[in-house]
Amino acid sequence: MTQKQQLLAKIADKSALVAIFGLGYVGLPLSLRFAEVGFRVLGFDIDRGKVDALNAGRSYIGHISAAAVAGARARGFEATAEFARSREADVLIVCVPTPLDNRREPDLSYVIGTIEAIAPYLRAGQLVSLESTTYPGTTDEEFKPRIEARGLTVGRDAFLVFSPEREDPGNPKFDTRRIPKICGGVTQDCLEVGVALYGAAVDKVVPVSSARAAEMTKLLENIHRAVNIALVNELKIVADRMGIDIHEVIRAAATKPFGFVPYWPGPGFGGHCIPIDPYYLSWKARKFGVQAKFVELAGEVNRAMPGWVVGKLSEALGNRDKAVAGCRCLVLGIAYKKNVDDMRESPAVKLMELLVQLGAKVEYSDPHVPVFPKMREHLFDLKSVALSPDSIASYDVVLLATNHDAFDYVLLKQHARLIVDTRGVYTEAAPNVVKA
Ligand SMILES: NC(=O)c1ccc[n+]([C@@H]2O[C@H](COP(=O)([O-])OP(=O)(O)OC[C@H]3O[C@@H](n4cnc5c(N)ncnc54)[C@H](O)[C@@H]3O)[C@@H](O)[C@H]2O)c1
């Protein structure tokens, strides 16, 4: 039997050992899903705290229950930081971070660090899949040569695919199983093995012709969102100047049964993907002598939003003979989007920083973030404020940054002196509500 036939047989009877590198928002649910369908799963992470928590049956991600982790443990899931154990694996899936560096250029250090850490243990008969979002060419240019340097021919001895993760954190309608999965192989045989693997765990696999096409597909999805969010953010500023409520306009336009998709403005953009991933494409495009103008412009417009919101807040306070300096401001919702605890790239944090720079006394309330977390660039020593009629009334202004369902918006409107609403929560005009 060829290496491909042997690996396909192991995938078919689920005797293949699946190793997942990076047990974060992407890698952990994927590990649980492979364990659920009957594979032995070995999870790798450099963060020993995560390894220990998982081995003890605990979860560190809000929407993943400890019961789900404990269930996977009972089915043989194990976490480890010993990379030498990757030689036990038949399938190696890489789900490590792909951030930007301080020049807003791709930082592939985690991805390259991972393939270099596992390279000494690579052997014939393995499938490597990269899931981290990245620019077209990463799989071919960074993974393939490192695998072949081990004396393995990709497509004959070992197999290599790119299969991007898709996730909508906090959306209960779509779990790992139900989200169709794109897969692109470095060769046709690589693709065949990749499709067999993911087909065992998700309802629908969508094959594309190459790893590059798969890498580009993921970037298109995220750029599509970044550009459309920027568009409605820009139109919000135009509509505001004209005295028009952009949320009313979008709701009306969304009644068109074809050719219109509603996107909603906000205080900026956040999360691990939308503010970051588009720059992976614009950076690579420059290497080909092409400028991705929409991508750059969308980033510019979205990054300017917190400043515009703070300007509106300052104007609203000014109309009440108050200044930002010295005012007490409560930021409502600091996670990057509603009903999640994920703070990554949250525009609420940028708002807090801008307000503090202007001399405001800032506190926050967010039931999903009880204590302000340690973040790479931001440090606030704050705890979430409990909302009560008295606490709400004690602030000069409540800045509604993230519209969690858990907030009592009626109570807030009854007791707040001033609400600056960046999410269009309040549809009726009210003397103490200003939209921004
Ligand atoms: N979060 C999402 O919603 C989402 C959705 C689609 C795609 N992605 C992409 O998936 C990738 C991972 O994102 P995430 O949100 O899961 O990140 P994350 O930060 O939640 O998790 C990454 C994990 O990788 C670990 N890690 C770092 N270097 C490692 C190494 N060398 N070996 C093993 N583990 C290592 C970290 O300790 C961390 O636990 C990124 O490329 C991201 O763009 C994320």
The ligand as a MOL file (V3000), in Angstrom:
LIG
                    3D

  0  0  0     0  0            999 V3000
M  V30 BEGIN CTAB
M  V30 COUNTS 44 48 0 0 0
M  V30 BEGIN ATOM
M  V30 1 N -10.6220 33.2020 16.8990 0
M  V30 2 C -11.2770 33.0960 15.7670 0
M  V30 3 O -12.4790 33.3510 15.7400 0
M  V30 4 C -10.5910 32.6500 14.4860 0
M  V30 5 C -11.4030 32.3050 13.4030 0
M  V30 6 C -10.8200 31.8760 12.2270 0
M  V30 7 C -9.4320 31.8130 12.1310 0
M  V30 8 N -8.6490 32.1780 13.1840 0 CHG=1
M  V30 9 C -7.2040 32.0280 12.9950 0
M  V30 10 O -6.7490 30.8790 13.6630 0
M  V30 11 C -5.4530 31.0660 14.2070 0
M  V30 12 C -5.4540 30.8250 15.6980 0
M  V30 13 O -6.3170 31.7610 16.3100 0
M  V30 14 P -6.9280 31.5720 17.7410 0
M  V30 15 O -8.0350 32.5720 17.8380 0
M  V30 16 O -7.2300 30.1460 18.0090 0 CHG=-1
M  V30 17 O -5.6890 32.0250 18.6400 0
M  V30 18 P -5.4980 31.8130 20.2240 0
M  V30 19 O -4.5420 32.8690 20.6530 0
M  V30 20 O -6.8210 31.6810 20.8880 0
M  V30 21 O -4.8110 30.3900 20.3340 0
M  V30 22 C -3.5650 30.0960 19.8380 0
M  V30 23 C -2.8950 29.1100 20.7900 0
M  V30 24 O -1.6580 28.7300 20.1980 0
M  V30 25 C -0.7120 28.5720 21.2370 0
M  V30 26 N 0.5970 28.6100 20.6230 0
M  V30 27 C 1.3460 29.6650 20.2560 0
M  V30 28 N 2.4890 29.2530 19.6890 0
M  V30 29 C 2.4730 27.9040 19.7070 0
M  V30 30 C 3.3610 26.9010 19.2650 0
M  V30 31 N 4.5310 27.2080 18.6950 0
M  V30 32 N 2.9860 25.6200 19.4390 0
M  V30 33 C 1.8160 25.2990 20.0210 0
M  V30 34 N 0.9330 26.2100 20.4590 0
M  V30 35 C 1.2590 27.4910 20.3150 0
M  V30 36 C -1.0480 29.6980 22.1920 0
M  V30 37 O -0.5360 29.4510 23.4880 0
M  V30 38 C -2.5720 29.6720 22.1580 0
M  V30 39 O -3.1120 28.8060 23.1330 0
M  V30 40 C -5.0540 32.4870 13.7960 0
M  V30 41 O -4.3560 32.4220 12.5850 0
M  V30 42 C -6.3830 33.1610 13.5750 0
M  V30 43 O -6.2790 34.2270 12.6540 0
M  V30 44 C -9.2060 32.5780 14.3700 0
M  V30 END ATOM
M  V30 BEGIN BOND
M  V30 1 1 1 2
M  V30 2 2 2 3
M  V30 3 1 2 4
M  V30 4 1 4 5
M  V30 5 2 4 44
M  V30 6 2 5 6
M  V30 7 1 6 7
M  V30 8 2 7 8
M  V30 9 1 8 9
M  V30 10 1 8 44
M  V30 11 1 9 10
M  V30 12 1 9 42
M  V30 13 1 10 11
M  V30 14 1 11 12
M  V30 15 1 11 40
M  V30 16 1 12 13
M  V30 17 1 13 14
M  V30 18 2 14 15
M  V30 19 1 14 16
M  V30 20 1 14 17
M  V30 21 1 17 18
M  V30 22 2 18 19
M  V30 23 1 18 20
M  V30 24 1 18 21
M  V30 25 1 21 22
M  V30 26 1 22 23
M  V30 27 1 23 24
M  V30 28 1 23 38
M  V30 29 1 24 25
M  V30 30 1 25 26
M  V30 31 1 25 36
M  V30 32 1 26 27
M  V30 33 1 26 35
M  V30 34 2 27 28
M  V30 35 1 28 29
M  V30 36 1 29 30
M  V30 37 2 29 35
M  V30 38 1 30 31
M  V30 39 2 30 32
M  V30 40 1 32 33
M  V30 41 2 33 34
M  V30 42 1 34 35
M  V30 43 1 36 37
M  V30 44 1 36 38
M  V30 45 1 38 39
M  V30 46 1 40 41
M  V30 47 1 40 42
M  V30 48 1 42 43
M  V30 END BOND
M  V30 END CTAB
M  END
